[in-house]
Amino acid sequence: DQTLKTDKNNELRFYHGLDGHRIVFDSTLIRFCSPISTSLNHNVIQMYIEEGSRSGMMLQCKEYSKYLRFFNSSWLSNNSAEQEHIFCGGDWPLRINSILDIGISSYNYRYYLCAINIIQDL
């Protein structure tokens, strides 16, 4: 009986790392149309980025629609503590709530994205 991490609104938080990449997003809503691995544990993603190129971005995403579907693959993993979840199809978007720039600056863009999400919801 595994408890999934949620925020105060009872929404799941998914983390995905982009190793060494800088990407410009045109929206805070993102659809993953090809299979993509995420984790409920941000420390796992940060560890993989730091082991790789030592710089990259970590996305924190939340459910945008109650119809969002994903596959909890942690029971298949060699390390269930990674809490891996896989998205595929892109039918329903995730909302990017934070982008953490991991590297020299380690800057968190959470407040900027919060303001953008408020404006986008108007």
SVG drawing of the C-alpha trace seen along z (x, -y; Angstrom):
<svg xmlns="http://www.w3.org/2000/svg" viewBox="-11 -37 40 43">
<polyline fill="none" stroke="black" stroke-width="0.4" points="0.0,0.0 2.1,-2.9 1.1,-6.4 1.8,-8.9 3.2,-12.3 0.7,-15.1 0.7,-18.8 -1.8,-20.6 -4.5,-20.4 -4.1,-16.6 -2.5,-16.8 0.4,-14.6 3.8,-16.3 5.8,-14.7 9.5,-15.5 11.4,-15.1 15.0,-15.9 16.5,-17.5 20.2,-16.7 22.3,-19.5 19.5,-21.0 18.0,-24.5 14.5,-24.5 12.2,-27.4 8.5,-26.5 5.7,-28.4 3.2,-27.4 3.1,-26.1 0.9,-23.3 3.0,-20.4 1.9,-17.2 4.2,-14.2 3.4,-12.4 6.2,-9.9 6.9,-7.8 8.6,-9.8 9.7,-8.8 9.0,-10.9 9.4,-10.4 7.5,-11.5 10.8,-12.1 12.7,-15.2 15.9,-13.9 16.0,-11.0 15.9,-13.4 18.5,-15.8 20.8,-12.8 20.6,-11.7 21.3,-15.2 24.2,-15.7 25.7,-12.3 25.4,-13.1 26.5,-16.5 26.2,-18.3 23.9,-20.8 20.4,-20.6 16.8,-21.5 14.3,-19.7 10.6,-20.2 8.0,-20.0 4.6,-19.2 1.1,-18.7 -2.0,-17.3 -4.0,-19.8 -6.9,-17.5 -8.6,-14.8 -8.4,-12.6 -4.6,-12.5 -3.4,-8.9 0.0,-7.5 1.6,-4.1 3.1,-3.6 6.1,-1.5 7.8,-1.5 6.8,2.1 8.8,3.1 11.9,1.1 15.1,2.5 14.8,-0.5 11.2,-1.1 12.3,-4.2 12.6,-6.0 8.8,-6.0 8.9,-6.0 5.7,-6.9 5.5,-6.8 3.4,-9.1 2.6,-8.3 0.1,-9.6 -0.3,-13.3 -4.1,-13.3 -4.1,-15.4 -1.5,-18.0 0.5,-18.5 1.1,-22.0 4.7,-23.0 4.7,-24.5 8.4,-24.9 11.7,-24.7 14.8,-24.3 18.0,-25.2 20.6,-22.7 24.2,-23.7 26.2,-26.8 23.2,-29.0 20.7,-26.4 17.9,-28.9 14.2,-28.0 11.7,-29.7 8.7,-28.7 7.5,-32.2 7.7,-33.3 5.7,-30.2 3.1,-30.7 2.5,-34.2 2.3,-33.0 -0.1,-30.2 -2.4,-32.7 -2.4,-35.0 -2.9,-32.0 -6.0,-30.9 -7.7,-34.3"/>
</svg>
